[in-house]
Amino acid sequence: MTAAFPAVMPTYARAEIGFERGEGPYLWGTDGRRYLDFACGIAVTGLGHAHPHLVAEVSAQMNKVWHTSNIFPIAQQQKLAERLVAATFADTVFFANSGAEANECAIKVVRKYHAHRGQPERYRILTFEGAFHGRTLATLAAGGQKKYLEGFGPPVDGFDQVPFGDHEAIEKAIGPQTAGILIEPVQGEGGVRPVPPQCLKGLRALCDKHGLLLFFDEIQTGMGRTGKLFAYEWSGVTPDVMSVAKALGNGFPVGACLATAEAAAGMVAGTHGSTYGGNPLAMAAGNAVLDVMLAPGFFEKVEALASHVKQQLHGLVQRNPDMFEDSRGMGLLLGLKCKVPNQDMVKALRGQGLLTAGAGDNVVRILAPLVAEPKHVAEAVDAVEKACAALRAENAARKAG
Ligand SMILES: *Cc1c(COP(=O)(O)O)cnc(C)c1O
């Protein structure tokens, strides 16, 4: 044991401040300052911090029973599954503890679908450049990013990557072993890159033509982030399999794999499992989140907020052309493509009391809570203007030597 090695394995480049408590869109830092949280723990705390209904529901469950394992029926799991089924294309749900695990289940569903139909050789899944699907070995292989795969041995076999937005390349890549197509309706980590609805329609048509399953990773886009419960609702097409996590528990770790009955036909007893997956506490969180999101009028408000934030970002780009190239995204999954290094911008914004998250393609993600109000947006816009001014002053000072 080397004494100098950090007690927490140093796999993260962490910011210099942490947080002690939160309320709605705000977090209070270990530095005593109040921060406006437009990072939402990376698209997780969509309903803000310490939401009274979520606190009440999870606390109530906490006082009853935390965990029993999936040896036994779990009523709260049945309830959440039925609600997700009623609200989506899906007929059935498997609960996991994270996004990567939800994707692992979905990958197994896609493979099992073909094996169950007597074609076990069809196990390969097409994925897209710039994608992010998680950090387990299979989901890393699905994402295909060299920097994440390096040093961890041979990547899990069964994923073929095609360029983002190249319809012809996709059809060419389909072979006798292809089982499905996996895509994020908006690439989140990859730089807030929406997939146009006609492309999703094209993928649906390709899947139907070749007998493939269409698998949407809605871990980041789902649970209201784009202004509807799930992003696929904007496109007019439905997937066969879908992964959900992040905002599903508003910070309580939970993931889910949704599928049609046909896609999941082979997923019978013994084919998949999880010790924690879908335990009463996680299900209390998920059900409480749905209580809020499925209330009448919730998404109308989110959509109105989203178009307001989008307009504000557009204005910021126009007023600060030396700092930003464009604004992009869907709903409240928005990004500013920077002309300065995005991590410098994230840091400068934090200096002005605004939390955001970096993404690929030199983008800063602006992930307002779904429950934010115009006054919070105004506060964020002010912080962005001040951060731009601070970065300009820093650059000028550096040039002056
Ligand atoms: C965050 C994310 C994941 C991974 O989720 P974890 O909970 O970190 O395992 C997978 N896919 C997408 C699109 C994500 O945004």
The ligand as a Gaussian input file, in Angstrom:
#p B3LYP/6-31G(d) Opt

LIG

0 1
 C      -25.140000       8.688000     -18.348000
 C      -25.411000       7.852000     -19.523000
 C      -25.175000       6.471000     -19.509000
 C      -24.541000       5.760000     -18.346000
 O      -25.286000       5.848000     -17.183000
 P      -24.609000       5.453000     -15.784000
 O      -25.721000       5.604000     -14.788000
 O      -23.471000       6.383000     -15.569000
 O      -24.142000       4.057000     -15.901000
 C      -25.504000       5.752000     -20.640000
 N      -26.037000       6.351000     -21.727000
 C      -26.280000       7.664000     -21.767000
 C      -26.890000       8.272000     -22.990000
 C      -25.961000       8.474000     -20.683000
 O      -26.163000       9.788000     -20.747000

